[in-house]
Amino acid sequence: MKAKLRTIIIDDEPDAVNFIHSIIREYCPALDVIGKANNAMDGIKVINENHPDLVLLDVEMPHGSGFDLLAQFPEKTFDVIFITAFNHYAIKAIKFSAVDYILKPININEFILAIEKVAEKRSSPSIPDRNFEMLLENLNSASPAKLAIPTSEGMEYLSTKEIIRIEADRSYSWFFLTGKRKILVSKNLKEYQDLLNDRNFFRSHNSHLINLEHVKKYIRADGGAIEMIDGSQVPISRTRRDLFLTHMSRL
């Protein structure tokens, strides 16, 4: 029988703590709740006293955020699932860093899936990831600078400036990078469009997301195409052509 994951719940709303605990009791037999807290300071104390495997951590709390708490554990031995509102200022940094999170109001099915993902991760040996280190780094930037992408070997942390373009391959995405590197990622193109849409990335076609900073030239012939700095030519939809030219004129 597998040992249960020692779990701590930290949320400034007592009702939220009770609701999360009730979900765990009914749907998450792999977890054992060993502590609770309603603010970051008490949360730090409870973690230090109990040495958990998993912390369910609210993002916004009085007298210190969930990120402030996390920064107190540079040698983190536990996993974290953030609990946050969708419109929270840090949601993009969380997504950029590929850190697990649950949206409020909590959906039970999404909660169960997030727990199962952590349980699976902890049940098999793997190399330590730098996702939380990247999260804190991204939070301290004016906008997230590092993008964590899952690969067959683990995680790779890319500067957005390294990305020339991303091309859809069914439910996967090919990243074409500077230095003639490319990486296949098991996420669809729409996910990366949502993350990068304010970082000078442009959806030129259903299957192509390009970094406008790496555009070499626009080719008008044969319906139009965009040549990138690596020599690749990317199609552009007729309906997107004027918007592309407008964006390029502003760079």
C-alpha positions in Angstrom: 0.0 0.0 0.0 1.4 3.4 -1.0 2.0 5.9 1.7 -0.5 8.8 1.6 0.8 12.3 0.6 1.1 14.4 3.7 -0.8 17.5 2.8 -1.2 21.1 4.2 -4.0 23.5 3.1 -3.2 27.2 3.3 -6.0 29.7 2.5 -7.1 32.9 4.2 -10.8 31.9 3.9 -11.7 29.2 6.5 -14.7 28.2 4.4 -12.4 27.5 1.5 -10.1 25.4 3.7 -13.1 23.4 4.9 -14.4 22.9 1.4 -10.9 21.7 0.1 -10.7 19.3 3.1 -14.1 17.9 2.4 -13.2 17.3 -1.3 -10.0 15.5 -0.1 -11.9 13.3 2.4 -14.5 12.3 -0.3 -12.4 12.1 -3.5 -8.7 12.0 -2.8 -7.8 8.9 -0.7 -4.1 9.4 -1.6 -3.9 12.5 0.6 -3.6 12.9 4.3 -4.3 16.4 5.6 -1.8 17.0 8.4 -2.1 20.8 8.8 -4.0 23.9 7.9 -3.2 27.7 8.0 -5.0 30.9 7.1 -2.0 33.2 6.3 1.5 33.0 5.0 3.3 33.4 8.3 1.3 30.5 10.0 1.7 28.5 6.7 5.5 28.8 7.0 5.4 27.6 10.6 3.1 24.6 9.8 5.3 23.5 6.8 8.5 23.7 8.9 6.8 21.7 11.7 5.2 19.0 9.6 7.4 18.5 6.5 4.6 17.9 4.0 4.7 16.2 0.6 2.1 18.6 -0.9 0.9 22.1 -0.1 -2.3 23.5 -1.4 -1.6 27.2 -1.4 -3.8 30.2 -1.9 -2.1 32.9 -4.0 -3.5 36.1 -2.4 -3.6 36.3 1.4 -3.2 39.2 3.9 0.3 39.8 5.3 2.1 37.9 2.6 1.1 36.1 -0.6 1.6 32.4 -1.5 4.6 33.5 -3.5 6.1 35.2 -0.5 5.7 31.9 1.4 7.2 29.9 -1.4 10.3 32.2 -1.4 11.1 31.1 2.2 11.8 27.6 1.0 14.7 27.8 -1.6 15.4 24.0 -1.0 11.8 22.9 -1.5 11.1 19.3 -0.8 7.3 19.5 -1.3 5.1 19.9 -4.3 2.7 22.9 -4.5 -0.6 23.4 -6.2 -1.6 27.0 -6.2 -5.3 28.0 -5.7 -6.1 31.3 -7.6 -8.7 33.4 -9.3 -8.4 33.4 -13.1 -8.0 37.1 -13.3 -5.2 37.2 -10.8 -2.2 39.3 -11.9 0.2 36.4 -11.6 -1.8 33.8 -13.6 0.4 34.3 -16.6 3.6 33.8 -14.6 2.2 30.6 -13.2 1.3 29.3 -16.7 4.7 30.4 -18.1 6.4 28.4 -15.3 4.3 25.3 -15.9 3.3 25.2 -12.2 0.2 23.4 -11.2 -2.8 25.5 -10.2 -6.5 25.3 -9.5 -8.9 28.1 -10.4 -11.5 29.5 -8.0 -14.3 28.7 -7.7 -12.9 25.2 -7.4 -14.1 22.6 -9.8 -14.0 19.2 -8.1 -13.0 17.3 -11.3 -10.1 19.7 -12.0 -9.0 19.4 -8.4 -8.9 15.6 -8.6 -6.9 15.7 -11.8 -4.4 18.1 -10.3 -4.0 15.8 -7.2 -3.6 12.7 -9.4 -0.9 14.5 -11.4 1.1 15.3 -8.3 0.7 11.8 -6.9 1.9 10.3 -10.2 4.9 12.6 -10.3 5.9 11.8 -6.7 5.5 8.0 -7.2 8.2 7.8 -9.9 11.8 9.1 -9.5 12.6 12.1 -11.7 15.2 14.9 -11.9 14.4 17.9 -9.8 12.5 20.6 -11.8 13.2 24.3 -11.7 9.6 25.4 -12.2 9.2 27.2 -8.9 12.6 28.9 -9.2 11.4 30.0 -12.7 8.1 31.2 -11.2 9.7 33.4 -8.7 12.1 34.8 -11.3 9.1 35.5 -13.7 7.2 37.2 -10.9 10.1 39.5 -10.3 10.2 40.6 -14.0 8.0 43.2 -15.6 6.6 40.3 -17.7 7.5 36.6 -17.6 10.9 36.0 -19.3 11.2 32.3 -19.1 8.8 29.7 -20.6 8.8 26.2 -19.1 8.0 23.6 -21.7 7.6 19.8 -21.1 9.9 17.6 -23.2 10.5 13.8 -23.3 13.4 14.3 -21.0 11.8 16.6 -18.4 11.4 20.4 -18.7 13.2 23.0 -20.7 13.3 26.6 -19.8 13.3 28.9 -22.8 13.7 32.7 -23.1 11.0 33.9 -25.4 13.7 35.5 -27.5 15.0 32.0 -28.4 11.7 31.1 -30.1 11.6 31.9 -33.8 8.2 30.2 -34.4 5.9 27.4 -33.2 4.1 25.1 -35.7 1.1 22.9 -34.9 1.3 19.2 -35.5 -2.2 17.9 -34.6 -2.4 18.2 -30.8 1.4 18.7 -30.5 3.6 21.8 -31.2 7.0 22.1 -32.8 9.2 24.8 -31.3 11.8 26.2 -33.8 14.5 27.9 -31.9 17.6 30.0 -32.6 20.7 27.8 -33.1 18.8 25.6 -35.5 17.2 23.6 -32.6 13.7 22.3 -32.5 11.6 20.7 -29.8 8.3 18.7 -29.9 5.9 19.6 -27.1 2.7 17.7 -26.2 0.5 20.8 -26.0 -1.5 22.4 -28.7 -0.7 25.7 -30.4 -3.7 27.6 -28.9 -2.2 27.2 -25.4 1.0 29.0 -26.5 -0.9 31.6 -28.4 -2.7 32.5 -25.2 0.5 32.7 -23.3 2.5 34.7 -25.9 0.0 37.0 -27.5 1.3 40.0 -25.7 5.0 39.2 -26.4 5.2 40.1 -30.1 4.0 36.7 -31.2 1.5 36.5 -34.1 -0.8 33.7 -35.3 -0.2 34.1 -39.0 -2.1 30.9 -39.9 -4.1 28.2 -38.2 -0.9 26.1 -37.8 1.7 28.8 -37.2 2.6 31.2 -34.4 5.6 33.4 -35.2 7.9 35.7 -33.2 7.6 39.1 -35.0 11.1 40.0 -33.8 12.5 37.2 -35.9 10.7 38.1 -39.2 13.1 38.6 -42.1 10.7 39.7 -44.8 7.2 39.5 -46.2 6.7 37.9 -49.6 3.7 39.1 -51.5 3.6 36.5 -54.3 1.6 33.2 -54.3 -0.9 34.3 -51.7 1.7 35.7 -49.3 4.3 34.2 -47.0 6.6 35.3 -44.2 10.3 34.5 -44.2 11.9 34.0 -40.8 15.5 34.6 -39.8 16.2 30.8 -40.0 15.2 30.8 -43.7 11.9 29.1 -43.1 8.8 30.4 -44.9 5.5 30.5 -43.1 2.1 30.9 -44.8 -0.1 33.9 -43.9 -3.9 33.8 -44.1 -5.4 36.4 -46.4 -7.5 37.6 -43.5 -4.5 38.1 -41.3 -2.2 39.9 -43.8 -3.2 43.5 -43.0 -3.0 42.9 -39.2 0.4 41.4 -39.7 1.7 44.4 -41.6 0.2 46.7 -39.0 2.0 44.9 -36.2 5.3 45.0 -38.2 5.0 48.7 -38.8 4.9 49.2 -35.0 8.0 47.2 -34.1 
